[in-house]
Amino acid sequence: MEFENYSEATRILYEGHTIKGMSMSPEAFPLFNTTAFNMGDLNDVDKTYEEKGYTYVRTRNPNREALAQLISFLENGKKTLIFSSGMGGITTTYFALLNPGDHFICNSYIYGETFDAINQLLKKCSVEVDFVDFTDLQSVRAAVKPNTKMLYTEVVSNPTDIVADIENLADIAHEAGAWLMVDNTFTTPLAVKPMELGADIVLNSLTKFMNGHSDALAGSITVDDCALYDRIHEIRMLTGTSASPHTAWTVFRGMQTVHLRVNKQMENAAKLAKALEEHPIVLKVNHPSIPSNPQHELAGRIFKDNTHMTGMLSFDMPDDKDKINAFMNRLKLARYAPTLGGIRTTLSHPLHSSHHHVPEEDRKKMGISYGTMRVSCGIEEGEDLIRDFMYALEVFQ
Ligand SMILES: *Cc1c(COP(=O)(O)O)cnc(C)c1O
């Protein structure tokens, strides 16, 4: 053997590393669970750095690279970075692109932790922040200042599915010389590709629909501008928010079925929204596919079609805690879980989670009551899902 003249202690470290297959072409993408890659001599070191080859795991790794390429393709963007979480992607991008004195305009309908990150971290960095209702484009335009650097929104908001007009928001941002950053987590690139509508930076929490199996925490940032990519890459290295190889491998495997899963989840949401809308006890259904939704026309412009918009919906039941509990206990399929986007349908109660700390008056303005329930549709057969909800809603009769 190659290492037979060495001691046992040494050979333990080298045997096995040169097996046949290290240069093969395996059918499934292997896990490169290594913190570094070997280089030959100093010429090879120079060449690796010059070509941005694989060096240390926090900098670059093949599993992150494979996942990044897949997401760049889906989002129709040039370059993607993979992060340890959606929040890692959001905060690292803020740190990379915003400076003290810059002005930041955020949609007032925003994910709870994003709201907290802006209020706690951006303000700490002396970034000026304004929250504006993005359904009112006039107000967005009026909020722009000479130092406005970024506009930030989700495609549809949590939990009432308020749609953002990405095309017009991109125009407003670009006229001001600012970037539009869009969170596509609730919608995914299967429903909408924000970069095609003018967004400069697109975030996905891969933890949700993209991985879909509720077993990994990760995020991605996609951009078209390679200079932006380099700046965010450098700060990701310093903040240490790169995803681990194992996480990237897990999400890459989960995403092999993203087309089958997410399209079905969106179809299920449209079907369930329609069935709930027709139910006499349901006070309101929030989903852009519903024809009576005031943003139905805007949704028709933003999304691929009427049945592929988002797998997320919410609906209002009467504000009766005992009846709501009876409803939840009667459901056989949908379970309560503080996440979304998984293959099984899950519920969440905004008043017990995302909107717990929002004052009642503000909550009412957002259309959130005690009876509001959020649903993340899974890949069950749509008819089974509808039957489950209809049966459980009988507790109100
Ligand atoms: C979950 C979520 C995030 C944060 O993602 P993590 O992967 O949990 O850090 C950001 N935005 C939205 C809309 C989310 O649902």
PDBQT file of the ligand as one rigid body, heavy atoms in Angstrom, charges set to zero:
ROOT
HETATM    1  C1  LIG A 401     -39.026  31.993   7.890  1.00  0.00    +0.000 C 
HETATM    2  C2  LIG A 401     -38.960  33.276   7.164  1.00  0.00    +0.000 A 
HETATM    3  C3  LIG A 401     -37.802  34.057   7.173  1.00  0.00    +0.000 A 
HETATM    4  C4  LIG A 401     -36.560  33.682   7.962  1.00  0.00    +0.000 C 
HETATM    5  O1  LIG A 401     -36.028  32.481   7.533  1.00  0.00    +0.000 OA
HETATM    6  P1  LIG A 401     -35.206  31.481   8.514  1.00  0.00    +0.000 P 
HETATM    7  O2  LIG A 401     -34.719  30.452   7.549  1.00  0.00    +0.000 OA
HETATM    8  O3  LIG A 401     -36.179  30.966   9.531  1.00  0.00    +0.000 OA
HETATM    9  O4  LIG A 401     -34.133  32.280   9.138  1.00  0.00    +0.000 OA
HETATM   10  C5  LIG A 401     -37.803  35.240   6.460  1.00  0.00    +0.000 A 
HETATM   11  N1  LIG A 401     -38.892  35.636   5.778  1.00  0.00    +0.000 NA
HETATM   12  C6  LIG A 401     -40.033  34.916   5.748  1.00  0.00    +0.000 A 
HETATM   13  C7  LIG A 401     -41.196  35.418   4.974  1.00  0.00    +0.000 C 
HETATM   14  C8  LIG A 401     -40.109  33.713   6.444  1.00  0.00    +0.000 A 
HETATM   15  O5  LIG A 401     -41.243  33.005   6.424  1.00  0.00    +0.000 OA
ENDROOT
TORSDOF 0
